[in-house]
């Protein structure tokens, strides 16, 4: 299958390229960057030396392909949507442009009117675990936000199985790596408005809350904090379960919902190394590790992902695999490294 990547010079685009170059059913045809037209992609992604001879081109030079990945900064995909959809019948967007179903919610959280409100319903939200069947029929998929993914995935089975006290609040806090901005250091230095480091780490009002509440159907009190880490997100959530709920009940909820999921792992060990989720051993992988501890009716849930993989490029490739009928794990077999 022939694919191209729009906005391939940033971190998300680079991860897409790394994954797709190794995918058994994909040929990467073109990669765009308006800033680096004519330059080899290895100028921005030196880890791909001797893996590809592709050079960046302009969006205006795009040929027709089977599927288009769009990794542009927020608002750019909806601005260029009509142009982009003429290049491919299927499109996967990694930005926030089509994540929310309600255009009024988009205006509330992003501060601008949506330019393509009639298209919002055409996009399937990007968590495969929640929307697999819809993706099989979809033409357009919107990648989920990284903090949203790291929060939604550990909580969704608990809501789905009715384990939580719906009258009680959900409080979640994320510790995030510096790559969460989604663009290279070079791009961020020239365009600080694109860097997640500038504005994404805040105690209240994080934009990904909109996705969490949309998918979970429950208010979420969320904070994000940047820490000394390049890749990774570690979320700690505090919830309250119904009276009489046992640890066995929590195990059962996760197993019933995620028992066959290839990229979800329940990590709750009594001995050994990393007894709870740890983001550093997930670098480069598409896993979401989930752990929990029950204290009376208070449940503490911990999850970890690589924000550039399960929170962006890896999740997008997983969605492509589902959309196109490939094995879900194709191109996503990297297990991470230990020790790190």
Secondary structure, DSSP 4 states (H G I P E B T S, - for coil): -EEEEESTTSHHHHHHHHHHHT-TT-EEEEEE-SSSTTSBGGGT-GGGTTT---BEE-GGGPPPEEEEEE-PPTTHHHHSHHHHHTTEEEEEE-SSTTS-S-HHHHHHHHSS--TTGGGGGGEEES-HHHHHHHHTT-SEEEPPPHHHHHHHHHHHHHHHTT-B-TTS--EEEEEE-GGGG-S-HHHHHH-GGG-HHHHS--SS--TTHHHHHHHHSS--EEEEEE-S-SS-EEEEEEEEBPTT--HHHHHHHHHHHHTT-TTEEE---SSSS-SS--GGGGTT---EEEEEEEETTEEEEEEEE-TTTTTTHHHHHHHHHHHHT--TTTT------S--
